[in-house]
């Protein structure tokens, strides 16, 4: 098979699945709206279940719902009738995913769910199926055909389920007024969580606090920058922050000056340095560094100089 033929297969698959997604717009109907309101007003969780590839998509929908403020639990349809049904509580809403809606596991499970009195939402790929007829509400994910050339392997159908699951989760998210701060509470680990909640005060405290007096000589200034290993030092005058000296400032000064005997910190410093408050998000500090093409910021607390945050501190945390 040639490279061009492989490219043609891949692009055809993408086009067919894109078409399947476009056709879902009609599925955002009254039932969909009722399901959103049902979950919003529920005192329970969303139990998401399915079999085969639908179970894999169900797991992803559960992860998305949980991370966006809707408590959810995955229950495999086959395991449900062998004990896992015990996880379903009275106020839970059950979302059942199935392309055919007629699989044996679904036909065994549904009567037990109805007997318990739980509201059943079917995410269905067959409007005439057993699941469609037994559900209190349906979300239609019917596709005209699979992207698989044999029209067998779940491809377009699972994509449709995934997209409708996202549509449901985002609708619930926005109805709840779920903010980035709320999102951070559910994502405390990893770079994403750190970007949303980590503050400058969490990082600068681990660094030295380089500072020199405006009248200090060049030798003392160079020693302070080298010993504190942050590539810069604050310049103070009577406990007031008046400037910053970086490695770059020193190099530029050495290039233009022949005599160094009487050079003071005030002669080298950049006055009115860029500072950042200690309670600022690290992500905002990174944005400031990027916009100004600098690698460190002097940190202040109530306008008092307290330390330095360096780009390397942020990189070590994986926030980039």
C-alpha positions as CSV (number, residue, x, y, z in Angstrom):
1,X,0.0,0.0,0.0
2,X,1.4,3.4,-1.0
3,X,1.9,6.4,1.3
4,X,-0.9,8.2,-0.6
5,X,-3.3,5.4,-0.1
6,X,-2.6,5.4,3.7
7,X,-3.1,9.1,3.8
8,X,-6.4,8.8,1.9
9,X,-7.7,6.1,4.4
10,X,-6.8,8.3,7.4
11,X,-8.4,11.5,6.0
12,X,-11.5,9.6,5.0
13,X,-11.8,8.3,8.6
14,X,-11.5,11.8,10.0
15,X,-14.1,13.1,7.5
16,X,-16.6,10.3,8.3
17,X,-16.3,10.9,12.0
18,X,-16.5,14.6,11.6
19,X,-19.8,14.1,9.7
20,X,-21.1,11.9,12.5
21,X,-20.4,14.6,15.0
22,X,-22.1,17.2,13.0
23,X,-25.3,15.1,12.8
24,X,-25.4,15.1,16.7
25,X,-26.7,18.7,16.8
26,X,-30.2,17.5,16.3
27,X,-29.8,15.3,19.4
28,X,-29.6,18.4,21.7
29,X,-33.3,18.2,22.1
30,X,-35.9,18.5,24.9
31,X,-34.7,15.2,26.4
32,X,-31.1,16.4,26.5
33,X,-32.2,19.6,28.4
34,X,-34.3,17.5,30.8
35,X,-31.3,15.3,31.5
36,X,-29.1,18.3,32.3
37,X,-31.7,19.7,34.7
38,X,-32.3,16.2,36.2
39,X,-28.7,15.9,37.1
40,X,-28.4,19.4,38.4
41,X,-31.3,18.9,40.7
42,X,-30.3,15.4,41.8
43,X,-29.1,14.7,45.4
44,X,-27.2,11.7,44.1
45,X,-24.5,10.8,41.7
46,X,-24.4,9.9,38.0
47,X,-23.8,6.2,37.6
48,X,-22.4,5.6,34.1
49,X,-22.5,2.1,32.7
50,X,-22.0,0.2,29.4
51,X,-20.5,-2.9,27.8
52,X,-17.6,-3.4,25.4
53,X,-16.3,-0.2,23.8
54,X,-19.2,1.7,25.3
55,X,-17.8,0.9,28.7
56,X,-14.5,2.4,27.7
57,X,-16.2,5.6,26.7
58,X,-18.3,5.5,29.9
59,X,-15.1,5.5,31.9
60,X,-14.0,8.6,30.2
61,X,-17.3,10.4,30.7
62,X,-17.1,9.6,34.4
63,X,-13.6,11.1,34.6
64,X,-14.8,14.3,32.8
65,X,-17.9,14.7,35.0
66,X,-15.9,14.2,38.2
67,X,-13.3,16.7,37.2
68,X,-15.9,19.3,36.4
69,X,-18.0,19.1,39.5
70,X,-20.6,16.4,38.9
71,X,-19.9,13.4,41.2
72,X,-19.9,10.2,39.0
73,X,-19.1,6.5,39.3
74,X,-18.4,3.9,36.6
75,X,-20.3,0.6,36.7
76,X,-19.5,-2.1,34.2
77,X,-22.8,-3.5,32.9
78,X,-21.6,-7.1,33.1
79,X,-20.4,-6.7,36.7
80,X,-23.5,-4.9,37.8
81,X,-25.6,-8.0,38.0
82,X,-22.8,-9.9,39.9
83,X,-22.7,-7.5,42.9
84,X,-21.7,-4.1,41.6
85,X,-25.3,-3.0,41.5
86,X,-24.9,-2.4,45.2
87,X,-23.0,0.8,44.4
88,X,-26.2,2.4,43.0
89,X,-28.0,4.5,45.6
90,X,-31.6,5.7,45.7
91,X,-31.0,9.2,44.4
92,X,-28.5,8.3,41.7
93,X,-29.2,8.9,38.0
94,X,-28.0,6.1,35.8
95,X,-26.6,6.8,32.3
96,X,-26.4,3.7,30.2
97,X,-24.4,3.7,27.0
98,X,-25.1,1.2,24.2
99,X,-24.9,1.3,20.4
100,X,-27.3,-1.5,19.8
101,X,-29.3,-1.1,22.9
102,X,-30.1,-4.8,22.7
103,X,-27.0,-6.5,24.2
104,X,-27.8,-9.3,26.7
105,X,-26.0,-7.6,29.5
106,X,-28.1,-4.5,29.1
107,X,-31.3,-6.5,28.9
108,X,-30.5,-8.2,32.2
109,X,-29.4,-5.0,33.9
110,X,-32.2,-2.6,33.0
111,X,-35.1,-4.4,34.8
112,X,-33.1,-4.3,38.1
113,X,-32.5,-0.6,37.7
114,X,-36.1,0.0,37.0
115,X,-37.1,-2.1,40.0
116,X,-34.9,0.1,42.2
117,X,-36.6,3.2,41.0
118,X,-33.6,5.0,39.6
119,X,-34.0,7.4,36.7
120,X,-32.5,5.7,33.6
121,X,-31.0,7.8,30.8
122,X,-30.1,5.8,27.7
123,X,-27.3,7.1,25.4
124,X,-28.4,5.1,22.4
125,X,-27.3,4.3,18.9
126,X,-30.6,2.6,18.0
127,X,-33.9,4.4,18.5
128,X,-35.9,1.2,18.3
129,X,-33.8,-0.7,20.7
130,X,-34.8,-2.3,24.1
131,X,-32.7,0.3,26.0
132,X,-34.4,3.2,24.1
133,X,-37.8,2.0,24.9
134,X,-37.0,1.3,28.6
135,X,-35.2,4.6,29.3
136,X,-36.9,7.5,31.0
137,X,-34.9,9.9,28.8
138,X,-32.7,9.2,25.7
139,X,-29.7,10.9,24.3
140,X,-29.5,9.9,20.6
141,X,-26.0,9.1,19.3
142,X,-27.1,7.2,16.2
143,X,-24.6,7.3,13.3
144,X,-25.3,6.4,9.7
145,X,-22.3,4.1,9.5
146,X,-19.0,3.3,11.2
147,X,-15.7,4.7,9.8
148,X,-14.6,1.1,9.7
149,X,-14.8,0.0,6.0
150,X,-16.7,-3.1,7.1
151,X,-19.1,-1.0,9.2
152,X,-18.3,-3.2,12.2
153,X,-15.6,-1.8,14.5
154,X,-17.0,0.9,16.8
155,X,-15.4,4.1,15.5
156,X,-17.9,6.8,14.6
157,X,-20.4,5.5,17.2
158,X,-17.9,5.7,20.1
159,X,-16.8,9.2,18.9
160,X,-20.4,10.3,19.0
161,X,-20.8,8.9,22.5
162,X,-17.7,10.7,23.6
163,X,-18.8,14.0,22.1
164,X,-22.3,13.9,23.7
165,X,-20.7,13.0,27.0
166,X,-18.6,16.1,26.7
167,X,-21.6,18.2,25.7
168,X,-23.4,16.9,28.8
169,X,-20.4,17.6,31.1
170,X,-19.8,21.1,29.8
171,X,-23.5,22.0,30.0
172,X,-23.5,20.9,33.6
173,X,-20.2,22.8,34.3
174,X,-21.6,26.1,32.9
175,X,-25.0,25.7,34.6
176,X,-23.2,25.3,37.9
177,X,-21.0,28.3,37.3
178,X,-17.9,26.1,37.7
179,X,-14.9,28.3,37.7
180,X,-11.1,27.8,37.3
181,X,-10.8,28.0,41.0
182,X,-13.3,25.1,41.4
183,X,-11.4,23.2,38.7
184,X,-8.2,23.6,40.6
185,X,-9.7,22.0,43.7
186,X,-10.3,18.8,41.7
187,X,-6.8,18.9,40.0
188,X,-4.3,19.6,42.7
189,X,-1.7,17.3,41.2
190,X,0.4,17.8,38.1
191,X,1.2,20.8,36.0
192,X,-2.5,21.7,35.5
193,X,-3.3,21.9,39.1
194,X,-0.1,23.8,40.0
195,X,-0.9,26.3,37.2
196,X,-4.3,27.0,38.8
197,X,-3.4,27.2,42.5
198,X,0.4,27.6,43.1
199,X,1.5,31.0,44.2
200,X,4.8,32.9,44.1
201,X,5.0,32.5,47.9
202,X,5.2,28.7,47.4
203,X,8.4,29.0,45.5
204,X,10.4,32.1,46.4
205,X,10.8,31.1,50.1
206,X,13.1,28.3,49.1
207,X,15.6,30.8,47.6
208,X,18.2,33.0,49.1
209,X,17.4,36.7,49.5
210,X,20.1,38.6,47.6
211,X,20.5,42.3,48.3
212,X,23.1,45.0,48.4
213,X,23.2,48.6,49.5
214,X,23.2,51.2,46.8
215,X,26.6,52.4,48.0
216,X,28.2,48.9,48.0
217,X,31.2,48.5,45.7
218,X,31.4,46.3,42.7
219,X,33.3,43.4,44.3
220,X,30.6,43.0,47.0
221,X,27.9,43.2,44.4
222,X,29.4,40.5,42.3
223,X,29.9,38.3,45.3
224,X,26.3,38.7,46.4
225,X,25.0,37.7,42.9
226,X,27.4,34.7,42.7
227,X,26.8,33.4,46.2
228,X,23.0,33.6,46.1
229,X,23.0,31.9,42.7
230,X,19.9,33.6,41.3
231,X,21.5,35.7,38.6
232,X,20.5,39.0,40.2
233,X,20.4,41.0,43.4
234,X,18.1,43.7,44.8
235,X,19.5,47.1,45.5
236,X,18.4,48.8,48.7
237,X,18.6,52.3,50.1
238,X,17.6,52.7,53.7
239,X,15.6,49.4,53.5
240,X,13.7,50.7,50.4
241,X,14.0,48.7,47.2
242,X,15.5,51.1,44.6
243,X,16.8,48.8,41.9
244,X,18.0,45.4,40.5
245,X,21.4,44.3,39.2
246,X,21.4,41.2,37.0
247,X,24.3,39.2,35.4
248,X,23.4,41.0,32.2
249,X,23.8,44.4,33.8
250,X,27.3,43.5,35.0
251,X,28.4,42.3,31.6
252,X,27.1,45.5,29.9
253,X,28.8,47.6,32.5
254,X,32.1,45.8,32.0
255,X,31.9,46.4,28.3
256,X,31.5,50.1,28.6
257,X,33.7,50.9,31.6
258,X,37.5,50.9,31.8
259,X,37.9,51.9,35.4
260,X,36.0,49.9,38.0
261,X,37.6,51.1,41.3
262,X,34.9,53.5,42.2
263,X,31.9,51.8,40.7
264,X,29.0,51.5,43.1
265,X,25.9,49.3,43.0
266,X,23.8,52.4,42.2
267,X,25.9,53.0,39.1
268,X,25.1,49.5,37.7
269,X,21.5,48.9,38.8
270,X,18.3,49.2,36.8
271,X,16.1,51.5,38.8
272,X,12.4,50.9,39.5
273,X,12.7,47.1,39.0
274,X,9.8,44.9,38.0
275,X,8.3,43.3,41.1
276,X,5.6,40.8,41.8
277,X,3.4,40.3,44.9
278,X,4.0,37.1,46.8
279,X,0.3,36.1,46.6
280,X,0.3,36.2,42.8
281,X,-0.2,33.0,40.9
282,X,3.0,31.4,39.5
283,X,1.4,31.2,36.1
284,X,1.0,35.0,36.1
285,X,4.7,35.4,37.2
286,X,5.6,33.2,34.2
287,X,3.5,35.4,31.9
288,X,5.2,38.5,33.2
289,X,8.7,37.0,32.6
290,X,7.8,36.0,29.1
291,X,6.3,39.3,28.2
292,X,9.5,41.1,29.4
293,X,12.0,38.5,28.3
294,X,13.5,38.2,31.8
295,X,14.3,35.2,34.0
296,X,13.7,36.5,37.5
297,X,11.4,38.8,39.4
298,X,11.8,40.5,42.7
299,X,9.1,39.5,45.1
300,X,7.3,41.9,47.5
301,X,5.0,41.4,50.4
302,X,2.9,44.5,51.2
303,X,5.4,46.5,49.0
304,X,8.4,45.2,51.1
305,X,11.1,43.2,49.2
306,X,11.2,39.6,50.5
307,X,13.0,37.5,47.8
308,X,13.4,36.4,44.2
309,X,11.4,34.0,42.0
310,X,13.4,32.5,39.1
311,X,12.3,31.0,35.9
312,X,14.1,27.8,36.9
313,X,11.9,27.5,40.0
314,X,8.9,27.5,37.7
315,X,10.4,25.0,35.3
316,X,11.2,22.6,38.1
317,X,7.5,22.5,39.0
318,X,6.6,21.7,35.4
319,X,4.6,24.8,34.9
320,X,5.3,25.9,31.3
